[in-house]
Amino acid sequence: SFIKASGSEYVTIPPCPIYGIPAMKADQEGCIWVSTNGGIYRLRMDGQPQMPEEYSDILPFLDNDHINGLCLDINNNIWFFTSLGRLYLFDRKEQHITDYTATCQLKGDAILRILSRGENIWIVLNKQIVRYNLLNNENSTYSVTDDNILITLFRYGAAFIDSDGSLFAAGHKGFIKIKPTRFVPERKVEERVLLTDVKVENRSVLFNPVSHETGNSLHTITLL
């Protein structure tokens, strides 16, 4: 691996070279997250490349599996997938990894690419695309068996997200565009009742009370 700092004419080698890199992404802090066959690294610059921070110690469960790609979501957390078609979320704040394979209804098929924009995580496979919504925790699946999708097989790496958040994915017979579904949380309207007067036998209890005791006189009003 090599690093070229912004505004610099020189290409430098990190203090600890990293090999076999299938994917790398920048986070909101300007650091670079790199996935390798054996782990995940975080690279940062402080005038010059700093020693990479390795996160391989949190991945012992991978065993003979390998990390093939990653992306960062709107919460600056890391999503990564493996060679066996498994999907994981690394919560940076909690330093905890969650398996999202079953949540996203993945069944071990090869994942070609994972992309993120806004509240959506896009997972591109050979014969389907899965969109996972972070806000409502729901999936949408777009399969090549759908008559509206003319692609018979998606190609590795042939996918990107435009500025509107729409996904473009290409393969045999062309490409498709999938617009994001915006999830708008339901707004609860607080209903308030304003009591202005109470009348008994057409006489205002608040503004024109009876001056003497009667059978219909009210001294206490209780609202249930």
Accessible surface in RSA format (square Angstrom, percent):
REM  Atomic radii and reference values for relative SASA: ProtOr
REM  Chains: A
REM  Algorithm: Lee & Richards
REM  Probe-radius: 1.40
REM  Slices: 20
REM RES _ NUM      All-atoms   Total-Side   Main-Chain    Non-polar    All polar
REM                ABS   REL    ABS   REL    ABS   REL    ABS   REL    ABS   REL
RES SER A   1    39.51  33.4   7.65  10.2  31.86  73.4  20.49  43.6  19.02  26.6
RES PHE A   2   142.98  71.5 114.21  70.7  28.77  74.9 114.36  69.3  28.62  81.9
RES ILE A   3    29.48  16.8  25.72  19.2   3.76   9.1  29.34  21.1   0.15   0.4
RES LYS A   4   123.47  60.2  94.44  57.9  29.03  69.1  66.66  60.0  56.81  60.5
RES ALA A   5    31.02  28.5  23.59  36.4   7.43  16.9  28.47  40.1   2.56   6.8
RES SER A   6   122.93 103.9  81.87 109.3  41.06  94.6  55.58 118.4  67.35  94.4
RES GLY A   7    83.22 102.6   0.00   N/A  83.22 102.6  43.55 119.5  39.67  88.8
RES SER A   8    35.50  30.0  26.26  35.0   9.24  21.3  21.93  46.7  13.57  19.0
RES GLU A   9   152.07  87.3 122.43  92.6  29.64  70.6  48.33  93.5 103.73  84.7
RES TYR A  10   160.18  74.8 156.04  88.8   4.13  10.8 114.66  86.2  45.51  56.1
RES VAL A  11    90.72  59.7  61.58  55.7  29.15  70.2  61.58  53.5  29.15  79.0
RES THR A  12    55.75  39.7  51.51  52.2   4.24  10.1  54.22  72.8   1.53   2.3
RES ILE A  13   104.97  59.7  85.72  63.9  19.25  46.4  85.72  61.7  19.25  52.2
RES PRO A  14     3.51   2.6   0.16   0.1   3.35  12.2   0.16   0.1   3.35  20.8
RES PRO A  15    69.16  50.4  30.70  28.0  38.46 139.8  43.82  36.2  25.34 157.5
RES CYS A  16    56.23  42.5  54.80  61.1   1.43   3.4   6.47  16.4  49.75  53.6
RES PRO A  17    54.59  39.8  44.04  40.1  10.55  38.4  44.04  36.4  10.55  65.6
RES ILE A  18     6.96   4.0   2.82   2.1   4.14  10.0   5.89   4.2   1.06   2.9
RES TYR A  19   165.84  77.4 149.85  85.3  15.99  41.6 122.37  92.0  43.47  53.6
RES GLY A  20    48.17  59.4   0.00   N/A  48.17  59.4  35.84  98.3  12.34  27.6
RES ILE A  21    59.14  33.7  25.00  18.6  34.15  82.3  25.72  18.5  33.42  90.7
RES PRO A  22    54.89  40.0  20.77  18.9  34.12 124.0  31.31  25.9  23.57 146.5
RES ALA A  23    21.99  20.2  13.77  21.2   8.23  18.7  21.93  30.9   0.07   0.2
RES MET A  24   100.97  52.3  85.37  56.5  15.59  37.1  55.34  47.0  45.63  60.4
RES LYS A  25    68.20  33.3  63.80  39.1   4.40  10.5  37.92  34.1  30.28  32.3
RES ALA A  26    66.13  60.8  40.23  62.1  25.90  58.9  40.23  56.7  25.90  68.6
RES ASP A  27    13.23   9.3   0.00   0.0  13.23  31.3   2.90   6.8  10.34  10.3
RES GLN A  28   128.12  71.6  86.50  63.2  41.63  99.1  50.19 106.8  77.94  59.1
RES GLU A  29   110.00  63.2  74.23  56.2  35.77  85.2  44.69  86.4  65.31  53.3
RES GLY A  30    60.07  74.1   0.00   N/A  60.07  74.1  33.22  91.2  26.85  60.1
RES CYS A  31    10.13   7.7  10.00  11.2   0.13   0.3   0.13   0.3  10.00  10.8
RES ILE A  32    54.93  31.3  54.93  40.9   0.00   0.0  54.93  39.6   0.00   0.0
RES TRP A  33     1.10   0.4   1.10   0.5   0.00   0.0   1.10   0.6   0.00   0.0
RES VAL A  34     0.09   0.1   0.09   0.1   0.00   0.0   0.09   0.1   0.00   0.0
RES SER A  35     0.00   0.0   0.00   0.0   0.00   0.0   0.00   0.0   0.00   0.0
RES THR A  36     9.03   6.4   9.03   9.2   0.00   0.0   5.31   7.1   3.72   5.6
RES ASN A  37    80.13  55.3  78.51  75.9   1.62   3.9  16.07  38.7  64.06  61.9
RES GLY A  38    56.85  70.1   0.00   N/A  56.85  70.1  38.13 104.6  18.73  41.9
RES GLY A  39     0.37   0.5   0.00   N/A   0.37   0.5   0.01   0.0   0.36   0.8
RES ILE A  40     0.14   0.1   0.14   0.1   0.00   0.0   0.14   0.1   0.00   0.0
RES TYR A  41    38.78  18.1  38.78  22.1   0.00   0.0   6.98   5.2  31.80  39.2
RES ARG A  42    31.81  13.4  31.47  16.0   0.34   0.8   0.94   1.3  30.87  18.7
RES LEU A  43    11.18   6.2  10.37   7.4   0.81   2.0  10.51   7.4   0.67   1.8
RES ARG A  44    98.66  41.4  94.44  48.1   4.21  10.0  21.26  29.1  77.40  46.9
RES MET A  45    80.11  41.5  49.51  32.8  30.60  72.9  49.48  42.1  30.63  40.6
RES ASP A  46   102.33  71.7  84.70  84.3  17.63  41.7  10.28  24.2  92.06  91.8
RES GLY A  47    81.14 100.1   0.00   N/A  81.14 100.1  43.46 119.3  37.68  84.4
RES GLN A  48   120.16  67.2 119.15  87.1   1.01   2.4  24.71  52.6  95.45  72.4
RES PRO A  49    18.97  13.8  11.24  10.2   7.73  28.1  11.32   9.3   7.64  47.5
RES GLN A  50    46.02  25.7  41.87  30.6   4.15   9.9   4.05   8.6  41.97  31.8
RES MET A  51   119.72  62.0 109.16  72.2  10.56  25.1 101.62  86.4  18.10  24.0
RES PRO A  52    14.81  10.8   1.51   1.4  13.30  48.3   1.56   1.3  13.25  82.4
RES GLU A  53    60.71  34.9  54.56  41.3   6.15  14.6  36.60  70.8  24.11  19.7
RES GLU A  54   100.18  57.5  72.90  55.2  27.28  65.0  19.89  38.5  80.30  65.6
RES TYR A  55    34.42  16.1  34.06  19.4   0.36   0.9  16.62  12.5  17.80  21.9
RES SER A  56    30.17  25.5  20.93  27.9   9.24  21.3  19.44  41.4  10.73  15.0
RES ASP A  57   120.06  84.1  87.63  87.2  32.44  76.7  52.13 122.7  67.93  67.8
RES ILE A  58    43.53  24.8  30.43  22.7  13.10  31.6  36.58  26.3   6.95  18.9
RES LEU A  59     8.07   4.5   1.34   1.0   6.73  16.9   1.38   1.0   6.69  18.0
RES PRO A  60   105.44  76.8  76.24  69.5  29.20 106.2  89.06  73.5  16.39 101.8
RES PHE A  61    93.53  46.8  59.83  37.1  33.71  87.7  72.60  44.0  20.94  59.9
RES LEU A  62    13.78   7.7   8.25   5.9   5.53  13.9   9.71   6.8   4.07  10.9
RES ASP A  63   121.38  85.0  87.11  86.7  34.27  81.0  29.57  69.6  91.81  91.6
RES ASN A  64   127.71  88.1 111.46 107.7  16.26  39.1  35.46  85.3  92.25  89.2
RES ASP A  65    10.75   7.5   5.68   5.6   5.07  12.0   3.98   9.4   6.76   6.7
RES HIS A  66    80.19  43.8  80.19  55.7   0.00   0.0  55.06  56.7  25.13  29.2
RES ILE A  67     0.00   0.0   0.00   0.0   0.00   0.0   0.00   0.0   0.00   0.0
RES ASN A  68    55.19  38.1  50.67  49.0   4.52  10.9   8.26  19.9  46.93  45.4
RES GLY A  69     3.62   4.5   0.00   N/A   3.62   4.5   3.62   9.9   0.00   0.0
RES LEU A  70     3.41   1.9   0.00   0.0   3.41   8.6   0.00   0.0   3.41   9.2
RES CYS A  71     4.03   3.1   4.03   4.5   0.00   0.0   4.03  10.2   0.00   0.0
RES LEU A  72    25.87  14.4   9.57   6.8  16.29  41.0   9.57   6.7  16.29  43.8
RES ASP A  73     7.56   5.3   1.76   1.7   5.80  13.7   1.30   3.1   6.25   6.2
RES ILE A  74    77.76  44.3  57.46  42.8  20.30  48.9  61.89  44.6  15.88  43.1
RES ASN A  75    93.92  64.8  70.45  68.1  23.47  56.5  19.36  46.6  74.55  72.1
RES ASN A  76    17.80  12.3  17.25  16.7   0.55   1.3  10.64  25.6   7.17   6.9
RES ASN A  77    19.59  13.5  19.59  18.9   0.00   0.0   0.00   0.0  19.59  18.9
RES ILE A  78     0.00   0.0   0.00   0.0   0.00   0.0   0.00   0.0   0.00   0.0
RES TRP A  79     0.24   0.1   0.24   0.1   0.00   0.0   0.24   0.1   0.00   0.0
RES PHE A  80     0.19   0.1   0.19   0.1   0.00   0.0   0.19   0.1   0.00   0.0
RES PHE A  81     5.74   2.9   5.74   3.6   0.00   0.0   5.74   3.5   0.00   0.0
RES THR A  82     1.66   1.2   0.00   0.0   1.66   4.0   0.00   0.0   1.66   2.5
RES SER A  83    50.22  42.4  26.86  35.8  23.36  53.8  23.62  50.3  26.60  37.3
RES LEU A  84   112.99  62.9 103.17  73.8   9.82  24.7 106.49  74.8   6.50  17.5
RES GLY A  85     0.16   0.2   0.00   N/A   0.16   0.2   0.00   0.0   0.16   0.4
RES ARG A  86    91.03  38.2  91.03  46.4   0.00   0.0  21.09  28.8  69.94  42.4
RES LEU A  87     0.00   0.0   0.00   0.0   0.00   0.0   0.00   0.0   0.00   0.0
RES TYR A  88    15.28   7.1  15.28   8.7   0.00   0.0   5.47   4.1   9.81  12.1
RES LEU A  89    22.82  12.7  22.56  16.1   0.26   0.6  22.56  15.8   0.26   0.7
RES PHE A  90     0.33   0.2   0.33   0.2   0.00   0.0   0.33   0.2   0.00   0.0
RES ASP A  91    39.56  27.7  39.56  39.4   0.00   0.0   7.29  17.1  32.28  32.2
RES ARG A  92    47.33  19.9  39.36  20.1   7.97  19.0  16.22  22.2  31.12  18.9
RES LYS A  93   186.15  90.8 153.16  94.0  32.98  78.5 105.47  94.9  80.68  85.9
RES GLU A  94   116.57  66.9  94.46  71.5  22.10  52.6  31.53  61.0  85.04  69.4
RES GLN A  95    98.25  54.9  77.50  56.6  20.75  49.4  45.47  96.8  52.78  40.0
RES HIS A  96   107.29  58.6 104.29  72.5   3.00   7.7  66.84  68.9  40.45  47.1
RES ILE A  97    30.55  17.4  12.36   9.2  18.20  43.9  12.36   8.9  18.20  49.4
RES THR A  98    56.39  40.1  53.42  54.2   2.97   7.1  41.16  55.3  15.23  23.0
RES ASP A  99    58.75  41.2  38.89  38.7  19.86  47.0  28.62  67.4  30.13  30.0
RES TYR A 100    39.29  18.3  39.29  22.4   0.00   0.0   5.76   4.3  33.53  41.3
RES THR A 101     9.19   6.5   9.19   9.3   0.00   0.0   9.19  12.3   0.00   0.0
RES ALA A 102    87.44  80.4  69.26 106.9  18.18  41.4  74.44 104.8  13.00  34.4
RES THR A 103    65.62  46.7  48.37  49.0  17.25  41.1  33.57  45.1  32.05  48.5
RES CYS A 104     0.14   0.1   0.05   0.1   0.09   0.2   0.00   0.0   0.14   0.1
RES GLN A 105   114.33  63.9 102.59  75.0  11.74  28.0  31.13  66.3  83.20  63.1
RES LEU A 106    10.61   5.9   0.71   0.5   9.89  24.9   0.71   0.5   9.89  26.6
RES LYS A 107   185.17  90.3 146.77  90.1  38.40  91.4 100.17  90.2  85.00  90.5
RES GLY A 108    41.07  50.6   0.00   N/A  41.07  50.6  19.13  52.5  21.94  49.1
RES ASP A 109    82.80  58.0  77.33  77.0   5.47  12.9  17.53  41.3  65.27  65.1
RES ALA A 110    51.95  47.8  43.10  66.5   8.85  20.1  45.96  64.7   5.99  15.9
RES ILE A 111     9.84   5.6   0.10   0.1   9.75  23.5   0.10   0.1   9.75  26.5
RES LEU A 112    19.20  10.7  16.03  11.5   3.17   8.0  16.05  11.3   3.15   8.5
RES ARG A 113    71.87  30.2  71.20  36.3   0.66   1.6  15.16  20.7  56.71  34.4
RES ILE A 114     3.61   2.1   1.37   1.0   2.24   5.4   1.37   1.0   2.24   6.1
RES LEU A 115    13.68   7.6  12.98   9.3   0.70   1.8  13.68   9.6   0.00   0.0
RES SER A 116    26.46  22.4   3.28   4.4  23.17  53.4   1.36   2.9  25.10  35.2
RES ARG A 117    99.21  41.7  93.61  47.7   5.60  13.3  37.87  51.7  61.35  37.2
RES GLY A 118    25.27  31.2   0.00   N/A  25.27  31.2  20.62  56.6   4.65  10.4
RES GLU A 119    17.78  10.2  17.31  13.1   0.47   1.1   1.91   3.7  15.87  13.0
RES ASN A 120     1.27   0.9   1.27   1.2   0.00   0.0   0.10   0.2   1.17   1.1
RES ILE A 121     0.00   0.0   0.00   0.0   0.00   0.0   0.00   0.0   0.00   0.0
RES TRP A 122     0.23   0.1   0.23   0.1   0.00   0.0   0.00   0.0   0.23   0.4
RES ILE A 123     0.13   0.1   0.13   0.1   0.00   0.0   0.13   0.1   0.00   0.0
RES VAL A 124     1.61   1.1   1.61   1.5   0.00   0.0   1.61   1.4   0.00   0.0
RES LEU A 125     2.66   1.5   2.66   1.9   0.00   0.0   2.66   1.9   0.00   0.0
RES ASN A 126    53.74  37.1  53.49  51.7   0.24   0.6  10.65  25.6  43.09  41.7
RES LYS A 127   125.18  61.1 122.40  75.1   2.78   6.6  64.48  58.0  60.70  64.7
RES GLN A 128    42.19  23.6  42.19  30.8   0.00   0.0   8.89  18.9  33.30  25.3
RES ILE A 129     0.00   0.0   0.00   0.0   0.00   0.0   0.00   0.0   0.00   0.0
RES VAL A 130     0.92   0.6   0.92   0.8   0.00   0.0   0.92   0.8   0.00   0.0
RES ARG A 131    14.35   6.0  14.33   7.3   0.02   0.0   0.00   0.0  14.35   8.7
RES TYR A 132     4.83   2.3   4.83   2.8   0.00   0.0   0.93   0.7   3.91   4.8
RES ASN A 133     3.21   2.2   3.21   3.1   0.00   0.0   1.56   3.7   1.65   1.6
RES LEU A 134    34.15  19.0  17.04  12.2  17.11  43.0  17.11  12.0  17.04  45.8
RES LEU A 135    92.57  51.6  65.53  46.9  27.04  68.0  68.15  47.9  24.42  65.7
RES ASN A 136    42.83  29.5  23.13  22.4  19.70  47.4  14.27  34.3  28.57  27.6
RES ASN A 137   101.78  70.2  81.31  78.6  20.46  49.3  19.26  46.3  82.52  79.8
RES GLU A 138   108.19  62.1 102.82  77.8   5.36  12.8  33.33  64.5  74.86  61.1
RES ASN A 139    43.30  29.9  13.90  13.4  29.40  70.8   6.19  14.9  37.11  35.9
RES SER A 140    34.11  28.8  27.52  36.7   6.59  15.2  15.68  33.4  18.43  25.8
RES THR A 141    67.71  48.2  35.83  36.3  31.88  76.0  29.53  39.7  38.18  57.7
RES TYR A 142    52.39  24.5  50.07  28.5   2.33   6.1  43.42  32.6   8.98  11.1
RES SER A 143    29.88  25.3  27.80  37.1   2.09   4.8  18.19  38.7  11.69  16.4
RES VAL A 144    26.61  17.5  11.42  10.3  15.19  36.6  11.42   9.9  15.19  41.2
RES THR A 145   117.41  83.5  88.58  89.8  28.83  68.7  77.53 104.1  39.88  60.3
RES ASP A 146    63.81  44.7  53.19  52.9  10.62  25.1  16.95  39.9  46.86  46.7
RES ASP A 147   135.21  94.7 110.72 110.2  24.49  57.9  40.29  94.8  94.92  94.7
RES ASN A 148   134.43  92.7 104.47 101.0  29.96  72.1  29.73  71.6 104.70 101.2
RES ILE A 149    20.63  11.7  14.12  10.5   6.51  15.7  14.12  10.2   6.51  17.7
RES LEU A 150   131.61  73.3 124.28  88.9   7.33  18.4 128.80  90.5   2.81   7.6
RES ILE A 151     2.43   1.4   1.51   1.1   0.92   2.2   1.51   1.1   0.92   2.5
RES THR A 152    63.82  45.4  56.15  56.9   7.67  18.3  49.45  66.4  14.37  21.7
RES LEU A 153    58.06  32.3  58.06  41.5   0.00   0.0  58.06  40.8   0.00   0.0
RES PHE A 154     3.29   1.6   0.63   0.4   2.67   6.9   0.63   0.4   2.67   7.6
RES ARG A 155   131.38  55.2 128.65  65.6   2.72   6.5  24.13  33.0 107.25  65.0
RES TYR A 156   155.90  72.8 133.22  75.8  22.68  59.0 103.50  77.8  52.41  64.6
RES GLY A 157    35.97  44.4   0.00   N/A  35.97  44.4  18.99  52.1  16.98  38.0
RES ALA A 158    36.45  33.5  21.00  32.4  15.44  35.1  33.98  47.9   2.47   6.5
RES ALA A 159     6.30   5.8   1.03   1.6   5.27  12.0   1.72   2.4   4.57  12.1
RES PHE A 160   111.25  55.7 110.45  68.4   0.81   2.1 111.25  67.5   0.00   0.0
RES ILE A 161    22.22  12.6   5.95   4.4  16.27  39.2   5.95   4.3  16.27  44.1
RES ASP A 162    32.23  22.6  26.31  26.2   5.92  14.0  23.20  54.6   9.03   9.0
RES SER A 163   107.32  90.7  73.35  97.9  33.97  78.3  50.34 107.2  56.99  79.8
RES ASP A 164    97.81  68.5  88.54  88.1   9.27  21.9  25.15  59.2  72.66  72.5
RES GLY A 165     2.38   2.9   0.00   N/A   2.38   2.9   1.89   5.2   0.49   1.1
RES SER A 166     3.40   2.9   3.40   4.5   0.00   0.0   0.00   0.0   3.40   4.8
RES LEU A 167     0.14   0.1   0.00   0.0   0.14   0.3   0.00   0.0   0.14   0.4
RES PHE A 168    41.81  20.9  40.80  25.3   1.00   2.6  41.22  25.0   0.59   1.7
RES ALA A 169     1.24   1.1   0.55   0.8   0.69   1.6   1.04   1.5   0.20   0.5
RES ALA A 170    33.31  30.6  33.08  51.0   0.23   0.5  33.08  46.6   0.23   0.6
RES GLY A 171    16.17  19.9   0.00   N/A  16.17  19.9   1.38   3.8  14.78  33.1
RES HIS A 172    82.17  44.9  76.23  53.0   5.95  15.2  50.00  51.5  32.17  37.4
RES LYS A 173   162.79  79.4 112.38  69.0  50.41 120.0  83.11  74.8  79.69  84.9
RES GLY A 174    35.08  43.3   0.00   N/A  35.08  43.3  30.20  82.9   4.88  10.9
RES PHE A 175   133.62  66.9 110.83  68.6  22.79  59.3 110.83  67.2  22.79  65.2
RES ILE A 176    23.71  13.5  19.14  14.3   4.57  11.0  23.71  17.1   0.00   0.0
RES LYS A 177   101.02  49.3  70.52  43.3  30.50  72.6  31.49  28.3  69.54  74.1
RES ILE A 178    16.06   9.1  13.50  10.1   2.56   6.2  16.06  11.6   0.00   0.0
RES LYS A 179   144.67  70.6 133.09  81.7  11.58  27.6  75.66  68.1  69.01  73.5
RES PRO A 180    23.48  17.1   9.05   8.3  14.43  52.4   9.05   7.5  14.43  89.7
RES THR A 181    76.62  54.5  72.20  73.2   4.42  10.5  56.37  75.7  20.26  30.6
RES ARG A 182   131.99  55.4 111.68  56.9  20.31  48.4  58.24  79.6  73.76  44.7
RES PHE A 183    69.60  34.8  57.51  35.6  12.08  31.4  60.85  36.9   8.75  25.0
RES VAL A 184   115.50  76.0  95.70  86.6  19.80  47.7  96.39  83.8  19.11  51.8
RES PRO A 185    81.17  59.2  77.27  70.4   3.90  14.2  78.40  64.7   2.77  17.2
RES GLU A 186   159.34  91.5 126.26  95.5  33.08  78.8  51.83 100.2 107.52  87.8
RES ARG A 187   209.50  88.0 187.81  95.7  21.69  51.6  68.58  93.7 140.93  85.4
RES LYS A 188   194.34  94.8 159.80  98.1  34.54  82.2 106.72  96.1  87.62  93.3
RES VAL A 189   127.16  83.7 101.43  91.8  25.72  62.0 105.05  91.3  22.11  60.0
RES GLU A 190   141.82  81.4 115.17  87.1  26.65  63.5  49.31  95.4  92.51  75.5
RES GLU A 191   160.18  92.0 128.69  97.4  31.48  75.0  47.07  91.1 113.10  92.3
RES ARG A 192   209.56  88.0 173.07  88.2  36.49  86.9  57.60  78.7 151.95  92.1
RES VAL A 193   145.86  96.0 110.28  99.8  35.58  85.7 113.45  98.6  32.41  87.9
RES LEU A 194   154.38  86.0 130.74  93.5  23.64  59.4 131.78  92.5  22.60  60.8
RES LEU A 195    89.96  50.1  66.46  47.5  23.50  59.1  67.15  47.2  22.81  61.4
RES THR A 196    94.14  67.0  81.41  82.5  12.73  30.3  58.35  78.4  35.79  54.1
RES ASP A 197    41.08  28.8  24.22  24.1  16.86  39.9  17.28  40.7  23.80  23.7
RES VAL A 198    36.67  24.1  31.51  28.5   5.16  12.4  36.67  31.9   0.00   0.0
RES LYS A 199   130.38  63.6 100.71  61.8  29.68  70.7  50.73  45.7  79.65  84.8
RES VAL A 200    43.79  28.8  37.41  33.9   6.39  15.4  40.58  35.3   3.21   8.7
RES GLU A 201   136.44  78.3  94.47  71.5  41.97  99.9  55.71 107.8  80.73  65.9
RES ASN A 202   133.61  92.1 104.97 101.4  28.64  69.0  30.46  73.3 103.15  99.7
RES ARG A 203   103.33  43.4 100.16  51.1   3.17   7.5  18.78  25.7  84.55  51.2
RES SER A 204    12.92  10.9  10.20  13.6   2.72   6.3  10.20  21.7   2.72   3.8
RES VAL A 205    29.20  19.2  20.10  18.2   9.09  21.9  22.07  19.2   7.13  19.3
RES LEU A 206    92.52  51.5  64.34  46.0  28.18  70.8  67.36  47.3  25.16  67.7
RES PHE A 207   155.84  78.0 123.98  76.8  31.86  82.9 128.27  77.8  27.57  78.9
RES ASN A 208    79.66  54.9  78.56  75.9   1.09   2.6  16.71  40.2  62.95  60.8
RES PRO A 209    83.22  60.7  69.42  63.3  13.80  50.1  71.66  59.2  11.55  71.8
RES VAL A 210    58.24  38.3  37.83  34.2  20.41  49.2  40.23  35.0  18.01  48.9
RES SER A 211   114.22  96.5  70.42  94.0  43.80 100.9  56.25 119.8  57.97  81.2
RES HIS A 212   124.65  68.1 113.31  78.8  11.34  29.0  98.14 101.1  26.51  30.8
RES GLU A 213   130.58  75.0 103.91  78.6  26.67  63.5  64.68 125.1  65.89  53.8
RES THR A 214    51.18  36.4  37.27  37.8  13.91  33.2  43.67  58.7   7.51  11.4
RES GLY A 215    86.75 107.0   0.00   N/A  86.75 107.0  43.69 119.9  43.06  96.4
RES ASN A 216    82.14  56.6  70.09  67.7  12.05  29.0  16.42  39.5  65.72  63.5
RES SER A 217    20.35  17.2   0.77   1.0  19.58  45.1   3.20   6.8  17.15  24.0
RES LEU A 218    84.26  46.9  62.71  44.9  21.55  54.2  63.88  44.9  20.39  54.9
RES HIS A 219   150.95  82.5 108.26  75.2  42.69 109.2  91.09  93.9  59.86  69.7
RES THR A 220   107.96  76.8  86.43  87.6  21.53  51.3  61.70  82.9  46.25  69.9
RES ILE A 221    69.75  39.7  38.48  28.7  31.27  75.4  41.28  29.7  28.47  77.3
RES THR A 222   100.60  71.5  72.06  73.0  28.54  68.0  54.72  73.5  45.88  69.4
RES LEU A 223   130.93  72.9 102.37  73.2  28.56  71.8 103.91  73.0  27.02  72.7
RES LEU A 224   210.94 117.5 131.32  93.9  79.62 200.1 165.17 116.0  45.77 123.2
END  Absolute sums over single chains surface
CHAIN  1 A    14445.9      11098.6       3347.3       7746.2       6699.7
END  Absolute sums over all chains
TOTAL         14445.9      11098.6       3347.3       7746.2       6699.7
